[in-house]
Amino acid sequence: MNTLMKKEGISVPVFIDNAESVTDMYVVDTQIIELIVSKGDKKLRIEKDGAA
């Protein structure tokens, strides 16, 4: 993604589905949106990571 965004001169967010099963995340120079499921949650919850 880093190479493609640099070549095209654009920045796009990266969506990671089933992020709860990812153990080693590759670092990209863009916004990362992780989709995570947890058994105890009954409603959709949106959280913002403190890193900006």
GROMACS elastic network, one bead per residue, 0.5 to 0.9 nm:
[ bonds ]
;  ai    aj funct       b0    kb
    1     4     6  0.51083   500
    1     5     6  0.59516   500
    1     6     6  0.83876   500
    1    12     6  0.88408   500
    1    14     6  0.84149   500
    1    28     6  0.69526   500
    1    29     6  0.84019   500
    1    30     6  0.89318   500
    2     5     6  0.53112   500
    2     6     6  0.61036   500
    2     7     6  0.85737   500
    2    11     6  0.88330   500
    2    27     6  0.89665   500
    2    28     6  0.59619   500
    2    29     6  0.62683   500
    2    30     6  0.81749   500
    3     6     6  0.51773   500
    3     7     6  0.60572   500
    3     8     6  0.86010   500
    4     7     6  0.51211   500
    4     8     6  0.60967   500
    4     9     6  0.82788   500
    4    10     6  0.84134   500
    5     8     6  0.52767   500
    5     9     6  0.56872   500
    5    10     6  0.50850   500
    5    11     6  0.56462   500
    5    12     6  0.74533   500
    5    29     6  0.89243   500
    6     9     6  0.50837   500
    6    10     6  0.67494   500
    6    11     6  0.80365   500
    7    10     6  0.80658   500
    8    11     6  0.86773   500
   11    29     6  0.83478   500
   11    30     6  0.65066   500
   11    31     6  0.86231   500
   12    30     6  0.66319   500
   12    31     6  0.73281   500
   13    30     6  0.59376   500
   13    32     6  0.58146   500
   13    33     6  0.70357   500
   14    28     6  0.84973   500
   14    30     6  0.72405   500
   14    31     6  0.62883   500
   14    33     6  0.60361   500
   14    34     6  0.83457   500
   15    31     6  0.86664   500
   15    32     6  0.60599   500
   15    34     6  0.59456   500
   15    35     6  0.73053   500
   16    19     6  0.56868   500
   16    22     6  0.89582   500
   16    32     6  0.73902   500
   16    33     6  0.61770   500
   16    35     6  0.59440   500
   16    36     6  0.85970   500
   17    20     6  0.84304   500
   17    33     6  0.85435   500
   17    34     6  0.62706   500
   17    36     6  0.69072   500
   18    21     6  0.59108   500
   18    22     6  0.74064   500
   18    34     6  0.77159   500
   18    35     6  0.58942   500
   18    36     6  0.55477   500
   18    37     6  0.71070   500
   19    22     6  0.52155   500
   19    23     6  0.85286   500
   19    34     6  0.56044   500
   19    35     6  0.57256   500
   19    36     6  0.53103   500
   19    37     6  0.82413   500
   20    23     6  0.79824   500
   20    34     6  0.84680   500
   20    35     6  0.79425   500
   20    36     6  0.54384   500
   20    37     6  0.70307   500
   20    38     6  0.83061   500
   21    36     6  0.86771   500
   22    25     6  0.66320   500
   27    30     6  0.88302   500
   28    31     6  0.79775   500
   28    32     6  0.79886   500
   29    32     6  0.89624   500
   37    40     6  0.89482   500
   37    41     6  0.79047   500
   38    41     6  0.58655   500
   38    42     6  0.89644   500
   39    42     6  0.79974   500
   41    44     6  0.75316   500
   41    45     6  0.81870   500
   48    51     6  0.84868   500
   49    52     6  0.77263   500
